[in-house]
């Protein structure tokens, strides 16, 4: 494939890791970040802002939104979901030509229960949306930076857009990319698994054991399926890379910021303290709230996610929550 200019908005851990894949594939990458130190670290030191791992010198960074929008017709959105709407609104004030937007942020907007694709459709004029793709899958940024084997999924309602992004990111040495037409399912799975990862970390902090974690992941996946189907996605997606694959990774490793946050809560730390003392955004906290709003909106039975909401937002004691779940009416699986 001929080299392509690609813009990335958000130079954090994952955005810069994706920049490395694209650079390894011979493409030109410009990252926009509002953190001056990040920009200087990329441009001057050629280092990943978080991991201090060398990055290809061809990767450049800027503070200017105009520069990154003018650089390419492909825009990767690599910012936390909590600021996604404001970032897209800012893009709307500067955009001049249609773009293909590629979302890698895994979250659902509380209050609206919107996916990123829905936020874009609501905020940006349709003439500026050339296409929309969700790039997701089990992928820790640090492992990508070490060029460890990673499998991703490029999902879009437009198969040609999904295939195009697949080709841009696929690397025969360490990255394999599949396509999917179930963009909604992929977006929902990526968001809800953050909530489950947080809960799994709580189990670890409480030292409930591996039996409990296996049971949690299995039963939680049923709740993910309920949400995916309610929001218009396909159940089969929940059994693929962006579903059970991403869930297993994120809910089982201390490399996961959501799992780490859950461990701290399980150890007795308050939610406020966890948020205040976390270097990175803990998407799982907002995901739990969004899932509770979705449960109410669609009248779903989500006992695990609902109990997590009570722990985080109603200050229910974690150990009491576990007892309540175990005391539910007996039934068949």
N, C-alpha and C positions, 0 to 999 in steps of 0.2 A: 504494500500500500504506500502511496506517495505520502510524504510528510505533511502533517496538518497542523495548523495553529489551533491551540485549545486553551480556553480561559478557565481558571478555577477561582471561585469566590469562597474564601476561607482557607487560610494557610495553617490550620492546626494540624493535629497528628495525622488524621486520615487524608485531608486534602493534599498535604505534601507527599504522603505515601503514594497516592494515586498519580501525582505528578511524576514520581520516579518511574512508574510503569510506563506512562506515556512517553517520557524521555527515552527510556530504554528501547521503546519501539520506534524511535527516530522522529518523534513529533516535537513541535515547539510549544513550550508551556509558559504561560504567564499567570502568576498567582496574585490575587488581590487580598490584602488583609489590612485591618485597621490598626494592628499592633506594629508600631514602628520597629520594635526590637526583632519581631519575627521577620519583617521585610529585610532588615539589615543582616540578620543571621543567614538568610537564604542568599542574598546578593553578594555579600562581602565574604562570609565564612564558608558558604556552600555547605551548610549543615541543616539538618532537620531541626525545627524550632524546639521540639520536645525531647528527642532522643539523642541529639548530638552525634548523629550518624551522617556521614558524608552523602551529599546528593549530587547528581550530575550538574556540571557547571552551566549547562544549557537551560536549566530551570531558572526563571527570573521572577521577581516579585515587585509589587507596586502598592502604594497607598491609594492610587487613583482608580475610582470606579469607571470613569470615562476611558482610561487606558485599557482596562481589561475587557470592556464591552466592545471597544473598537478593534481589539486584537483578533477576535475570532467570532464565528457564528455558532460555536459550541460552548455553552456555559455550564460548568459543573458547579452545583450548589452544595457546598461542604460546610455549612454553618449549622449550629444547633437549631432545633425546631422552634425553640422559644423566641428566637429572633428572626425566623424565616419570613414572617409576614412583613416586618419592617424592612428587611433586606430587599424583598421583592418590590415593595413600594418605592424604595430608593432606586432600584433598577428601572422601574416604570417612569421615573423622572428624567432618566438619562438615555434610555434605549432609543436607537434610531432605526435599526433594521431587525427583521425577524431572526430569532435564535432557536436552536435546539437546546432545551434545558435538560440537564441530567442531574437528577437528585440522588444524593448518597446519604442524606440525613435520615435517620430512622426514628420517626416520631409522629405523633398525632397532636394536633393543636387542641388543648383543652378549651372549654367554653363552646367552640364550634364543632369539635370532633372532626375537623377537616384534615385530610391528608395533604401532603405538600402539593400534589398535582391539583387538588381542588383550590388551594390558596392561590396558586398561579392563575388558574382559570378565573378566579374571582377578581384578582387585583390587576392583572395585565390585560390590555386590549388584545383581542384575539389575533389581530394582524401582526402582533409581535411574537406570537407563539408558533414557531415553525414546526416544533415537535416537542414531545416530552418523553423522557426515558427514566426509569428507576434502576439504578445499579446497586445491587445488594448481594448478600451472601455471607457465609462465615469467614470473617476476615479481620484479624487484628492488625492495626497499622504497623506496629513494631515488627511483626513477622514479615509483612510485605517489604519493609525497609531492608530486612536481611535476605530478601529474595527467596523466602520459603514458599513452597508450592501452595497456591491459593486458587480456589474455584469461586467464580462469581456468576451472577445472572443479570442479563440486560433485558429489562421488561418494558414493553410499550404496547399500546393499542395498535400502533403502526409497525408492522413486521420489518419494514425496510429501515426504520429508525433503530429498532432493536438490533438488527444485524449490523448496522453501521457502527454503533457503539461497541458491539461485540468485537468487531474487527480492529477497532482502535485500541482496545485494551488487551486483547488476547496476545499472550507472549509464550512461545513454545518452551521457554526455559523454566517459567515458574507461575504463569497465570493462564488458566483456562476459563473461557467465558461461554456460558450457555445463553439461549434466548428464551423468553416467555412472553405470551400475549396477555397474561393475567397480571397487569400492572397493579390493580387494586389489591389483589391477594399478596403480592410481593411487598407493597408498601405497608399493609396492615401487619403482616408477619414481622417485618423488621422493627416496627414500633412496639408491638405488644411483647415481643421476646425480651425487651429491655425491662419491662415490669416483672416478668418471670425471673429474669436474672437477678434482680434486686431481691425478690422473695427467696430465691435459692441461696443467695448470700446470707440472708437472715437465718436460714436453716443451718448453714455452716457455722455462723456465729453462735447459734444455740447448741451446736454439737449434736444435732439430731441424728447424724449418721448417713451413710451412703444409701441405705434402704429408703430412708425418707426422701433423699434427693431424687432417686430414681422414680419413686412414686409421684413426687411433685412434678417432675418434668413430663411424665406420662399424662397425668390428670390435667396439668396446665395446658398441654397441647390440645386437649379437648376444648378448653375454653378459648384458645386461639382460633380453633376451627369455627366455633360459634360466632365469634366476632367477624371473622373473614366472610363467612356466608351471609351474615346480616348486612354487611357493608357492600356486598355485591361481588366478592371474590370467589375463587374456586377452592374447594376443599383439598384437591390434589396438590395445590401449591404448598400446603402446610406440611406435606411429607417430603418436600424437596430441599434443596440447598438453602433457600431463603426462609424455610419453615423450620423443620426439625434440625436441619444442619446448623443454622445460625443459633437456634435455641440451645443445642448441646454445647456449642463453643462458649457462648456468652454466659450461660448459667452454670458453668463448671470450672471456670478458670479465674485465678486471681489477676490475670491480665485485664479482665473485664472491670471497667470502672463501676458498673452497676452491681456486679457481684461483690466487689470490694466495699461499696457503700452499704450493701445489705449485711455483710459481715459485721460492720461497725454498729449497725442498728441492733443486730442480734446480740452483740456484746454489751449492749446497754447505752450506747451513745444516742443522743437525741437526733431527730431528723434535721433540726436547725443547725446543729453542730456539724453534722455530716456535710450538709450543703455548703456551709461557710468555710469548711476546711478542706474542700475538694478542689484540686487544681483544675480539673476538667468538669464539664457539665454532666450531671447525672441524669440522663434522659429518662431513666426508669421511674423517677419520682413523679414527673409530669405524666408519664405513660399510665401510671396507676390511676391518677385522677381522670385522665381521658377515658380509660376503660370503664370506670364507674359511671361516667356520664353516658357512655355508649350502652352500658347495661340497662340503665334507666330508659334511655331513648327507645331501645329495641326490645325491652322487657326480656332480657336474657338471664339465664341462670349461670352465674360465674362465681361460685362460692370462694375460690382461692383468691381471685383478683379483688372481689368485694371485701374479703377479710383484710387483705393488704391495705385497702383504702381506709378501713377502720383503724388499723394500726398507725398508718402514717398521718392521717388527717383528723381522726377522732381520738387519737392517743390511747387506743385500746392496748393493754399490755400484750406483748408478743406471745408470751407463754399461755395466756388466757385464750388468745386467738387460735393457737394450735389445738388446745383442748376443745374449743367450740367446733372446729373442723372435724376432729376425730369423733365428736359426739353427734354428728349429723345422722339423720334417719338412715338405717341400713337399706341397701338396695342392690340390684344386680349391676354389673359393670356396663 
